[in-house]
Amino acid sequence: MFNDIKIGPVTFHMYGLMIAIGFLAALLLCLYRGKKKNLSEDIIYGIFFCAIFGGMAGSRILYYIVEIPHIIEDPSILWNFKNGYVVYGGIIGGVLTSLIYCKIKKQRFLSYFDLVMPALSLAQGFGRLGCFFAGCCYGRETDAWYGITFHNSVFAPNDVKLIPTQLISSAGNFLFCALLLIYARREPKEGRVAAVYLLLYGIGRFLIEFLRNDYRGSIGVLSTSQLISIGVVTLGVVLFMVAPKLEKKKAA
């Protein structure tokens, strides 16, 4: 695909544009739903900016961890910021910085955690569209009818049919967003919307990893992301189970 699209004198870098659209859509969704839930708009903005900076830092740190063997061979990777960001690192970094922010502001984190996670799925859906345009996070070779061929990618193999893992991931994330919003309308116990996100994304990411063919680091037969997915799903199960106890503690 084409990452840079020119319309007259203006060049759109589609990866960055999709990321920006995703962030904006997520923020608007949080503000809209937060108003209905009587959650503080100022806190939502604070969480949003904390998540951006914490997410960027986390995604970069996890990239460094995954790339340790290559960094030893070529230390210049450390200051090459054009690429090298790991989604799971971004999620972890964003959640941790948001948690710290809520603690500082003396706000109940789980209320905002539930609010943000459907919006995160929405942002990830747009982000994966950006991956598609850039050609990163590409899939294995295939002869199937649904295979896609890149011709100008600096990441994916060109002129070879590949499984469109980026589009599959994007569609999955948009679906997760819809499911989480539907579930949230049932007003489940506090923490369970976030728990369901962890379950859906963790399982989905574990499965899509089998179809990807870009280097993501590995331990044994599993990729780094698959190992993290196991931990994410476990955390989701635990959070879902303890959510009623946490809500009782809040009421007390």
Rosetta blueprint (number, residue, H / E / L):
1 M L
2 F L
3 N L
4 D E
5 I E
6 K E
7 I E
8 G L
9 P L
10 V E
11 T E
12 F E
13 H E
14 M H
15 Y H
16 G H
17 L H
18 M H
19 I H
20 A H
21 I H
22 G H
23 F H
24 L H
25 A H
26 A H
27 L H
28 L H
29 L H
30 C H
31 L H
32 Y H
33 R H
34 G H
35 K H
36 K H
37 K L
38 N L
39 L L
40 S L
41 E H
42 D H
43 I H
44 I H
45 Y H
46 G H
47 I H
48 F H
49 F H
50 C H
51 A H
52 I H
53 F H
54 G H
55 G H
56 M H
57 A H
58 G H
59 S H
60 R H
61 I H
62 L H
63 Y H
64 Y H
65 I H
66 V H
67 E L
68 I H
69 P H
70 H H
71 I H
72 I H
73 E H
74 D L
75 P H
76 S H
77 I H
78 L H
79 W H
80 N L
81 F L
82 K L
83 N L
84 G L
85 Y L
86 V L
87 V H
88 Y H
89 G H
90 G H
91 I H
92 I H
93 G H
94 G H
95 V H
96 L H
97 T H
98 S H
99 L H
100 I H
101 Y H
102 C H
103 K H
104 I H
105 K L
106 K L
107 Q L
108 R L
109 F H
110 L H
111 S H
112 Y H
113 F H
114 D H
115 L H
116 V H
117 M H
118 P H
119 A H
120 L H
121 S H
122 L H
123 A H
124 Q H
125 G H
126 F H
127 G H
128 R H
129 L H
130 G H
131 C H
132 F H
133 F H
134 A H
135 G L
136 C L
137 C L
138 Y L
139 G E
140 R L
141 E E
142 T L
143 D L
144 A L
145 W L
146 Y L
147 G L
148 I E
149 T E
150 F E
151 H L
152 N L
153 S L
154 V L
155 F L
156 A L
157 P L
158 N E
159 D L
160 V L
161 K E
162 L E
163 I L
164 P L
165 T H
166 Q H
167 L H
168 I H
169 S H
170 S H
171 A H
172 G H
173 N H
174 F H
175 L H
176 F H
177 C H
178 A H
179 L H
180 L H
181 L H
182 I H
183 Y H
184 A H
185 R L
186 R L
187 E L
188 P L
189 K L
190 E L
191 G L
192 R H
193 V H
194 A H
195 A H
196 V H
197 Y H
198 L H
199 L H
200 L H
201 Y H
202 G H
203 I H
204 G H
205 R H
206 F H
207 L H
208 I H
209 E H
210 F H
211 L H
212 R E
213 N L
214 D L
215 Y L
216 R L
217 G L
218 S E
219 I E
220 G L
221 V L
222 L E
223 S E
224 T H
225 S H
226 Q H
227 L H
228 I H
229 S H
230 I H
231 G H
232 V H
233 V H
234 T H
235 L H
236 G H
237 V H
238 V H
239 L H
240 F H
241 M H
242 V H
243 A H
244 P H
245 K H
246 L H
247 E H
248 K H
249 K H
250 K H
251 A H
252 A L
